[in-house]
Amino acid sequence: MEGKLTKTLAVWLSGKLNRYTRKEGVELTKMNLGMEVFLINVFKLTVMYVLAAILGVLGLTFATHVAFVAVKRYSFGLHALNSTVCTLSGCAMFVFIPWLLSGAGIGNISVAIIFTGVILSLGFFAPADTKAKPLFGAENRKRMKIRAIACGVMVLIATLLIPNETVKLMLTLGAMYQSVSILPLTYKILKRSEKNYEKHERKNELVGESSS
C-alpha cells in the first residue's frame, strides 16, 4: 500500500515538474524513480525524527545519524532490502538505542580506541558495494577509500573535541554502525554478495576476449 501510494505521488509530482523540464521516455522514467526515492527517504526521516522528538532524544538521534551519514558517504555498504525494513532498522539504530543510552557517556580514550577500529575497517573494506550498485573502476574505488578514511578521521576529531560525553557516545555509535555495514562478515551473515563489480568486470573481460 505504501509503495503504491509513494509511486502514485512520485508520478504526480514528476508530472507537475515536467511541465518545465519537458523530459520524455527514459529521462522521464528516471525522474519518476528519482522522485520516488526522494519521497521514500523523506517518509523514513520524518518517521524517525518524529519518534525521536516524542521520546525526547532528537539531538541524540541527530548526532548518531550525522556521524553515520558522514562515514557512509564514501564507504557505502549494505542497504536494507526494502523501505519498511529500512524504516524499522533506522528507528532501532538511531532512536531506540540512543534513547536507551541517553544517560551514558564515553571518554576520549575509548573514543580513540573504537575509532581506530572504524578507520581500519574503512582502510581494509571501503568502499563496499551492493548487487544493485556495483562500484566500477579501480581508480574510482581508491579515491572513495581515501575520502572515506578522511571522513572517518574528521568525525573522530569532532568527537574528541565535543565536551558532552553522551554526544561523544552517539557520534561513536553512528560511525560504528557504518563500519559494521561494510564488513565481509556482515555480508556473509546477511547472505549478501560483496565486491559485485568483479562479476561485471570479469564479464566485460570475457566479452573483450571473445570479440578479439
C-alpha positions in Angstrom: 0.0 0.0 0.0 2.8 2.4 1.0 4.7 1.6 -2.2 1.7 2.2 -4.5 0.9 5.5 -2.7 4.5 6.7 -3.0 4.7 5.7 -6.7 1.5 7.5 -7.5 2.6 10.6 -5.6 6.0 10.5 -7.4 4.4 10.2 -10.8 2.1 13.1 -10.0 4.9 15.4 -8.7 7.1 14.4 -11.7 4.2 15.3 -14.0 4.0 18.8 -12.4 7.7 19.3 -12.6 7.8 18.0 -16.2 5.8 21.0 -17.3 9.0 22.9 -17.0 11.7 20.2 -17.7 9.9 18.7 -20.8 11.5 15.3 -20.4 10.4 12.2 -22.3 11.0 8.4 -22.4 13.9 7.1 -20.4 14.6 10.6 -18.9 11.1 10.9 -17.6 11.2 7.4 -16.2 14.5 8.3 -14.4 12.8 11.4 -13.0 9.9 9.4 -11.7 12.2 6.9 -10.0 14.3 9.7 -8.5 11.2 11.4 -7.2 10.0 8.1 -5.7 13.4 7.5 -3.9 13.2 11.1 -2.6 9.7 10.7 -1.2 10.6 7.3 0.4 13.6 8.9 2.1 11.5 11.9 3.3 9.0 9.5 4.8 11.6 7.4 6.6 13.4 10.5 8.0 10.0 12.0 9.1 9.0 8.9 11.0 12.4 8.6 12.6 12.7 12.2 13.8 9.1 12.4 14.9 9.6 9.3 17.0 12.9 10.8 18.4 11.0 14.0 19.3 8.3 12.1 21.1 11.0 10.2 23.1 12.9 13.4 23.8 16.1 12.3 22.1 16.0 14.5 18.9 19.6 15.8 19.5 21.0 12.3 20.2 19.3 10.9 17.1 20.7 13.7 15.0 24.2 13.2 16.3 24.1 9.5 15.7 22.6 9.9 12.2 25.1 12.6 11.2 28.1 10.5 12.1 26.6 7.5 10.2 25.9 9.5 7.1 29.3 11.3 7.2 31.2 8.0 7.2 28.8 6.2 4.8 29.1 9.0 2.1 32.1 7.4 0.5 32.3 4.0 2.2 28.8 2.9 1.0 28.0 -0.6 2.4 24.8 -2.6 2.9 21.3 -1.2 2.5 18.0 -2.6 3.8 16.2 -4.8 1.2 13.0 -2.7 1.3 11.7 0.6 2.7 9.8 -1.0 5.6 12.9 -2.8 6.9 14.9 0.4 6.4 12.5 2.4 8.4 12.3 -0.1 11.2 16.1 -0.6 11.4 16.6 3.2 11.2 14.3 3.7 14.2 16.0 1.0 16.1 19.5 2.2 15.4 19.0 6.0 15.6 16.1 6.4 18.0 15.6 3.5 20.4 19.3 2.7 21.1 20.2 6.4 21.7 17.1 6.5 23.9 18.3 3.5 25.9 21.9 5.0 26.1 20.7 8.6 26.8 22.2 8.6 30.3 25.5 7.0 29.3 28.7 8.6 28.1 32.2 7.8 26.8 35.6 9.3 27.3 38.2 10.3 24.7 40.4 7.2 25.3 37.6 4.9 24.5 36.6 7.1 21.5 40.1 6.9 20.1 40.2 3.1 20.6 36.9 2.5 18.9 37.6 4.9 16.0 40.9 3.1 15.4 38.8 0.1 14.6 36.4 2.1 12.5 39.2 3.7 10.4 41.0 0.4 10.0 37.7 -1.2 8.7 37.4 1.7 6.2 41.0 1.2 5.1 40.5 -2.5 4.5 36.9 -2.8 3.3 35.7 0.6 2.0 34.1 1.2 -0.4 31.7 -1.8 -0.1 29.2 -2.1 -2.9 25.9 -3.9 -3.3 24.4 -6.1 -6.0 22.2 -3.2 -7.1 25.0 -0.7 -7.1 28.4 -2.2 -8.0 31.3 0.3 -7.8 33.2 0.2 -11.1 36.8 1.4 -11.7 39.8 0.7 -9.6 40.8 4.3 -9.5 37.3 5.3 -8.5 37.3 2.8 -5.6 40.7 4.0 -4.5 39.5 7.6 -4.5 36.4 6.7 -2.5 38.5 4.7 0.0 40.7 7.7 0.7 37.7 10.0 1.1 36.0 7.5 3.4 39.1 7.4 5.6 39.3 11.2 5.6 35.6 11.4 6.7 36.2 8.9 9.5 39.2 11.0 10.7 37.1 14.2 10.6 34.3 12.6 12.6 36.9 11.3 15.1 38.4 14.8 15.6 34.9 16.3 16.0 34.0 13.6 18.5 37.2 14.2 20.5 36.6 18.0 20.6 33.0 17.8 21.8 32.8 18.1 25.6 29.5 16.3 26.1 30.2 12.6 26.8 26.7 11.5 25.7 27.1 13.2 22.4 30.5 11.6 22.0 28.9 8.2 22.5 26.3 8.9 19.9 28.8 10.1 17.3 30.9 7.0 18.0 27.9 4.8 17.7 26.9 6.2 14.3 30.4 5.6 13.0 30.4 2.1 14.4 27.1 1.3 12.6 28.6 2.2 9.3 31.9 0.4 9.8 29.9 -2.8 10.6 27.8 -2.4 7.5 31.0 -2.8 5.2 32.5 -5.8 7.0 32.7 -9.0 4.9 31.4 -10.9 8.0 28.2 -8.8 8.0 27.7 -9.5 4.3 28.1 -13.3 5.0 25.7 -13.3 8.0 23.1 -11.5 5.9 23.8 -13.6 2.9 24.5 -10.6 0.6 27.1 -10.6 -2.2 30.2 -8.4 -1.9 32.6 -7.0 -4.5 29.9 -7.2 -7.1 31.9 -5.1 -9.5 34.2 -8.0 -10.0 31.5 -10.0 -11.7 30.7 -7.2 -14.2 34.4 -6.5 -14.9 35.1 -10.2 -15.4 32.1 -10.4 -17.8 33.4 -7.4 -19.7 36.9 -9.0 -20.0 35.3 -12.2 -21.4 33.3 -10.2 -23.9 36.5 -8.4 -24.9 38.4 -11.6 -25.3 35.7 -13.3 -27.4 35.4 -10.3 -29.7 39.2 -10.0 -30.3 
